[in-house]
């Protein structure tokens, strides 16, 4: 049996026995999209498959640096950080590149903790779509920079004067992907082995930057694939003595790193509900409603798409990241790009998405906002033609410019509470406010250089 043929608990047990594994890898994704996990003994794994297992809920109560939130209600010192129930998902079984015979399974929080679990939040929106008669297809594109650095060297350098794998600006370079063909082939091979196959990969504009487009799938599988790609791209890089970063913007000298989302809807018969060849740009009325919902709720859901302090450094005019909830036809300067095509390819690209977003939450926000538009039969604002950065747009579609402001909009959003649940909205807002407060404790180099002597 192959790893991706596993569909049931019985299958999972059988493949572990066939491979004579003593331990199995199990991991889940936290609020920030970071994979947390462990090697689990065969006996424990078999028990967990049937009855679930317990995982300390601190992973829902700390940040990317394992610092504990001081403002959370769900978990904290006041609860003693108890275990939370977790279920293993047999159908997520994968081979692990670089670990002969090893298997990896994705898990997710259950019961009360499921209300805060990123994978659970996406499924909640998927179930909403199903009640409306739709299924969603999605694909994620990620840009990431590669450096000739290690986890130790970047710290020794205080994250300054880092050496990129390649120099200069050279997008779509055949020279770069040929000189570094071994690296590219390793990435492609890993993606095939671990079932997040790459449709296309190329050098992007900037030193050491690569873009990888993951093949389309149903939206839940697309989220799994995006989250695993980010995790194991970092693993592959570090095993080669390199570092990969998915920060939204690591340098003010170069464009930020996107995590574009491609979305379409199908009806229960599997036919596209976005495609109508009788209409301009093949846009059905349902696609117009969907687009309008994404445009309308983008300011309210922004902190799910742009979840870090650094996210907002990317959102500046002229650097391929939108600053307003604009839309256009085949227009890469807008936040939402309608891509006319066939019944198979007609879709919306959510170009605001950044590489630092949690794939589960970014997809949940992009889908939920579109469904909202269909529910309320919203119409999109005027289409932007030409350079969106050089035009003035209605104030209603202006995007918050900081994580704090985005979080306040999210907290006050009735649509967010409807789609994601009150418990998640409260907890996620708390986590983003914590992130902002942690940042405000920091004195930047810019402040020191600007004020130390002169002010």
C-alpha positions in Angstrom: 0.0 0.0 0.0 1.2 3.5 -0.8 0.9 6.3 1.7 -1.6 8.3 -0.3 -3.8 5.2 -0.7 -4.5 5.3 3.1 -8.1 6.3 3.7 -9.2 4.6 6.9 -8.0 3.7 10.4 -7.6 0.1 9.2 -5.5 1.3 6.2 -3.3 3.4 8.5 -2.6 0.4 10.8 -1.9 -1.8 7.9 0.7 0.4 6.3 2.5 0.9 9.6 2.6 -2.9 10.1 3.8 -3.4 6.5 6.6 -1.0 7.0 7.5 -2.4 10.4 7.6 1.1 11.9 8.2 1.5 15.6 7.3 5.2 15.5 5.2 7.5 13.3 5.2 11.2 12.8 2.0 13.1 13.8 1.6 16.9 13.6 -1.0 19.6 13.7 -1.0 23.3 12.8 -1.3 26.1 15.3 -2.9 29.6 15.0 0.1 30.9 13.0 0.2 27.9 10.7 3.3 26.4 12.3 3.4 22.6 12.4 3.8 21.2 15.9 4.2 17.5 16.4 6.1 14.5 17.6 7.3 10.9 16.8 4.6 8.6 18.3 5.2 4.9 19.2 3.2 2.4 17.2 1.1 1.3 20.2 0.3 4.9 21.1 -0.5 5.7 17.4 -2.9 2.8 17.0 -4.7 3.8 20.2 -4.8 7.4 19.0 -6.3 6.4 15.7 -9.2 4.8 17.4 -9.8 7.0 20.4 -7.8 10.2 19.8 -5.0 11.5 22.0 -4.2 14.5 24.1 -2.0 17.4 23.1 -1.1 20.3 25.5 -3.4 23.2 24.6 -0.5 25.6 25.1 0.0 25.5 21.3 -3.3 27.4 21.1 -2.0 29.8 23.7 1.4 30.9 22.6 3.0 32.8 19.7 5.6 31.8 17.0 8.4 32.2 19.6 6.6 30.1 22.2 5.8 33.1 24.3 2.6 32.7 26.3 -0.3 35.1 25.6 -1.2 37.1 28.7 -4.7 38.0 27.5 -6.3 34.6 26.4 -9.4 33.2 27.9 -9.4 29.7 26.4 -6.1 28.7 27.9 -3.4 30.2 30.1 -1.9 30.1 33.6 -5.4 30.4 34.9 -6.4 27.0 33.3 -3.0 25.3 34.0 -2.5 24.6 30.3 -4.4 21.2 30.2 -4.4 18.7 27.4 -6.9 19.1 24.6 -8.4 16.2 22.6 -6.9 15.6 19.1 -7.9 13.3 16.3 -5.6 11.8 13.7 -6.7 12.0 10.1 -5.8 8.7 8.3 -6.4 10.1 4.8 -3.6 12.7 5.3 -0.9 10.0 5.4 2.3 10.9 3.6 5.8 9.6 3.0 8.4 11.8 4.6 11.2 12.8 2.3 14.7 12.1 3.7 13.3 9.6 6.3 13.3 6.1 4.7 9.9 4.5 5.2 8.7 7.1 7.7 5.0 8.2 7.6 3.5 11.5 8.5 -0.2 12.1 9.6 -1.9 15.4 10.1 -4.0 15.8 13.2 -6.5 18.4 14.4 -8.0 19.6 17.6 -11.4 18.1 18.6 -14.4 19.0 20.8 -14.1 22.4 22.5 -10.7 23.1 21.1 -11.9 22.5 17.5 -13.6 26.0 17.7 -10.1 27.5 17.7 -8.4 25.0 15.4 -7.4 26.5 12.1 -8.2 23.4 10.2 -11.6 23.2 12.0 -12.3 26.8 11.1 -11.8 26.1 7.4 -14.0 23.0 7.6 -16.7 25.1 9.3 -16.7 27.4 6.2 -16.6 24.4 3.8 -19.7 23.0 5.5 -21.4 26.3 5.1 -20.6 26.2 1.4 -22.0 22.7 1.2 -25.3 23.8 2.7 -25.5 26.4 0.0 -24.9 23.8 -2.7 -21.3 24.5 -3.5 -17.8 22.9 -3.2 -14.7 25.0 -3.5 -11.5 24.3 -5.5 -8.4 26.2 -4.6 -4.7 26.5 -5.4 -2.0 28.4 -3.5 1.1 30.1 -5.0 4.0 30.9 -2.7 7.0 33.1 -3.1 10.0 32.5 -0.8 13.6 33.7 -0.5 16.5 31.3 -0.1 19.7 32.2 1.7 23.2 30.6 2.1 22.6 30.7 5.8 21.8 28.4 8.7 19.7 28.9 11.9 22.9 29.7 13.7 24.5 32.0 11.2 21.4 34.3 10.8 21.4 34.8 14.6 25.2 35.4 14.7 24.6 38.0 12.1 21.6 39.5 13.9 19.6 38.8 10.7 21.7 41.4 8.8 23.9 41.1 5.7 22.4 37.8 4.8 23.6 36.1 1.6 20.9 35.1 -0.9 21.4 31.9 -2.9 21.5 33.9 -6.1 22.2 37.7 -6.7 20.3 40.4 -8.5 16.9 40.6 -10.1 16.3 37.8 -12.6 12.7 36.6 -12.8 11.8 33.5 -14.8 15.5 32.9 -15.4 16.3 29.7 -17.3 19.9 30.3 -16.3 19.1 30.3 -12.6 16.9 27.2 -12.7 19.5 25.3 -14.8 22.5 26.2 -12.7 20.6 25.3 -9.6 18.7 22.4 -11.2 19.6 20.0 -8.4 17.8 22.3 -5.9 14.8 22.7 -8.2 14.6 18.9 -8.9 14.8 18.2 -5.1 11.8 20.6 -4.5 9.8 19.0 -7.3 10.6 15.5 -6.2 9.7 16.3 -2.6 6.4 17.8 -3.7 5.5 14.7 -5.7 6.4 12.3 -2.9 4.6 14.2 -0.2 1.6 15.0 -2.4 1.7 18.8 -2.8 2.6 18.6 -6.5 3.9 21.7 -8.1 2.3 22.9 -11.3 5.1 25.4 -12.0 8.2 26.8 -10.3 10.5 29.5 -11.3 12.8 32.3 -10.1 11.0 35.5 -9.2 12.1 39.1 -9.3 14.7 39.6 -6.6 17.8 37.8 -5.4 17.3 34.3 -4.3 13.5 34.3 -4.6 11.5 31.4 -6.0 7.8 31.1 -6.7 6.0 27.7 -6.6 2.4 27.2 -7.7 0.8 24.1 -6.1 -1.6 22.1 -8.2 -5.4 22.8 -7.6 -7.4 20.6 -5.4 -10.5 20.7 -3.2 -10.1 23.6 -0.7 -9.4 21.4 2.4 -6.8 19.4 0.6 -5.3 22.6 -0.9 -4.9 24.0 2.6 -3.1 20.8 3.8 -0.8 21.0 0.8 0.0 24.6 1.3 0.8 24.1 5.0 2.9 21.1 4.4 4.8 22.8 1.5 5.8 25.7 3.7 6.9 23.4 6.5 8.9 20.9 4.4 10.4 23.5 2.0 12.1 24.9 5.1 13.2 21.4 6.1 14.6 20.7 2.6 16.5 24.0 2.6 18.0 23.5 6.0 19.1 20.0 5.1 21.0 21.6 2.1 22.6 24.2 4.4 20.2 26.9 3.3 17.4 28.9 4.8 14.0 29.5 3.3 11.8 32.4 4.5 8.1 33.0 3.9 8.1 36.4 5.6 5.8 38.8 3.8 8.8 41.2 3.4 12.3 40.6 4.6 13.9 43.6 3.0 12.7 47.1 2.0 14.8 46.8 -1.1 12.7 44.1 -2.7 9.1 43.2 -3.3 7.3 41.3 -0.7 6.4 37.6 -0.8 3.0 36.6 -1.8 0.7 33.7 -1.1 -1.8 34.2 -3.8 -5.1 32.2 -3.6 -6.9 30.9 -6.6 -10.6 30.0 -5.9 -13.6 28.7 -7.9 -16.9 27.1 -6.9 -18.7 24.1 -8.3 -22.3 23.0 -7.9 -23.4 19.5 -6.7 -23.0 18.2 -10.2 -19.4 19.3 -10.3 -20.0 22.1 -12.8 -18.5 25.5 -12.5 -20.8 28.1 -11.2 -18.4 30.9 -12.1 -18.5 30.3 -15.8 -21.1 31.8 -18.1 -20.0 32.3 -21.7 -23.0 34.5 -22.4 -21.7 37.2 -20.0 -18.7 39.6 -20.3 -15.5 38.0 -19.3 -17.4 34.7 -18.9 -18.4 36.0 -15.4 -21.6 34.4 -14.1 -23.9 36.3 -11.8 -22.7 34.0 -8.9 -19.1 34.9 -9.6 -20.0 38.6 -9.4 -21.7 38.1 -6.1 -18.7 36.0 -4.8 -16.3 38.7 -6.0 -18.3 41.4 -4.3 -18.4 39.6 -1.0 -14.6 39.2 -1.1 -14.3 42.9 -1.9 -16.8 43.9 0.8 -15.3 41.9 3.6 -11.6 42.2 2.8 -11.0 45.1 5.2 -12.8 43.1 8.0 -11.0 39.8 7.4 -7.6 41.3 6.6 -5.9 40.0 9.8 -6.6 36.4 8.7 -4.9 37.2 5.3 -2.2 39.5 6.7 -1.6 38.1 10.2 1.8 39.5 11.2 3.3 42.9 11.9 5.5 42.3 8.8 2.5 41.6 6.6 1.8 45.4 6.4 5.3 46.2 5.3 4.4 44.4 2.0 1.3 46.4 1.4 2.7 49.5 -0.2 2.0 50.9 -3.7 4.1 49.7 -6.6 5.4 46.5 -5.0 2.8 44.0 -6.3 0.7 44.1 -3.2 -2.7 46.0 -3.1 -3.6 48.7 -0.6 -7.3 48.8 -1.3 -9.9 46.1 -1.9 -9.9 46.6 -5.6 -10.8 44.2 -8.5 -10.0 44.0 -12.1 -9.9 41.7 -15.1 -6.5 40.1 -15.5 -5.1 43.1 -13.5 -2.2 42.3 -11.2 -2.3 45.7 -9.6 -5.7 44.9 -7.9 -6.4 42.9 -4.8 -8.8 40.6 -6.6 -8.0 39.5 -10.2 -10.7 37.9 -12.2 -9.2 35.3 -14.6 -11.6 34.6 -17.5 -11.3 31.2 -18.9 -13.2 28.0 -19.5 -15.6 26.1 -17.3 -12.5 24.5 -15.8 -10.3 27.5 -15.3 -12.7 30.5 -14.6 -11.7 31.8 -11.2 -10.8 34.6 -8.9 -7.2 35.2 -7.7 -7.1 36.7 -4.2 -3.8 38.6 -4.7 -3.8 40.2 -1.3 -2.7 36.9 0.2 0.9 36.9 1.6 3.3 34.0 2.1 3.2 34.5 5.9 -0.5 33.6 6.3 -1.8 30.4 7.8 -3.1 28.6 4.7 -6.2 27.3 6.6 -7.2 30.7 7.8 -6.4 32.5 4.6 -8.5 30.1 2.6 -11.3 30.2 5.2 -11.4 34.1 4.9 -11.3 34.1 1.1 -14.1 31.5 0.8 -16.3 32.8 3.6 -16.3 36.4 2.2 -17.3 35.1 -1.2 -20.1 33.0 0.2 -21.3 36.1 2.1 -21.5 37.9 -1.2 -23.6 35.2 -2.7 -25.9 35.1 0.3 -26.5 38.8 0.2 -26.4 39.1 -3.6 -23.8 41.9 -3.4 -22.5 43.7 -6.5 -18.8 44.5 -6.8 -17.7 48.1 -7.1 -16.4 49.6 -10.3 -13.8 47.5 -12.1 -10.3 49.0 -12.0 -8.6 49.4 -15.3 -5.0 50.3 -15.5 -2.7 50.9 -12.6 -4.7 50.6 -9.3 -1.9 52.1 -7.3 -2.2 55.4 -9.2 -5.9 55.8 -8.8 -8.1 57.1 -6.0 -10.6 54.5 -4.6 -13.7 54.7 -2.5 -12.9 55.0 1.2 -15.1 52.0 2.0 -12.6 49.6 0.3 -9.5 51.1 2.0 -7.6 48.4 3.9 -6.3 48.8 7.4 -2.7 49.8 7.4 -1.6 48.0 10.6 -2.2 44.7 12.3 -3.8 46.5 15.2 -6.3 48.3 13.1 -7.1 45.2 11.1 -7.7 43.3 14.3 -10.1 45.9 15.6 -12.1 45.6 12.3 -12.1 41.9 12.7 -13.4 42.0 16.3 -16.3 44.2 15.3 -17.2 42.1 12.3 -20.6 40.4 12.5 -19.8 38.4 9.4 -16.6 37.0 11.0 -18.6 35.8 14.0 -21.2 34.3 11.8 -18.7 32.3 9.6 -16.0 31.5 12.1 -17.8 31.5 15.5 -17.6 33.8 18.4 -14.9 31.7 20.2 -12.5 31.9 17.3 -13.0 35.6 16.6 -12.3 36.4 20.3 -9.3 34.2 20.6 -7.8 35.1 17.2 -8.2 38.8 17.9 -6.5 38.3 21.2 -3.6 36.6 19.5 -3.1 39.4 17.0 -3.3 42.1 19.7 -0.6 40.2 21.6 1.5 40.2 18.4 1.1 44.0 18.1 1.9 44.6 21.8 5.0 42.5 21.6 6.2 44.5 18.6 5.6 47.8 20.5 8.1 46.6 23.2 10.8 46.7 20.5 13.0 49.6 19.7 14.0 49.5 16.1 17.3 50.4 14.4 15.5 53.1 12.5 14.4 54.8 15.8 17.9 54.6 17.2 19.5 56.0 14.1 16.9 58.7 13.7 16.5 60.0 17.3 19.5 58.9 19.5 21.7 61.9 19.0 19.5 64.5 17.4 16.1 64.7 19.1 
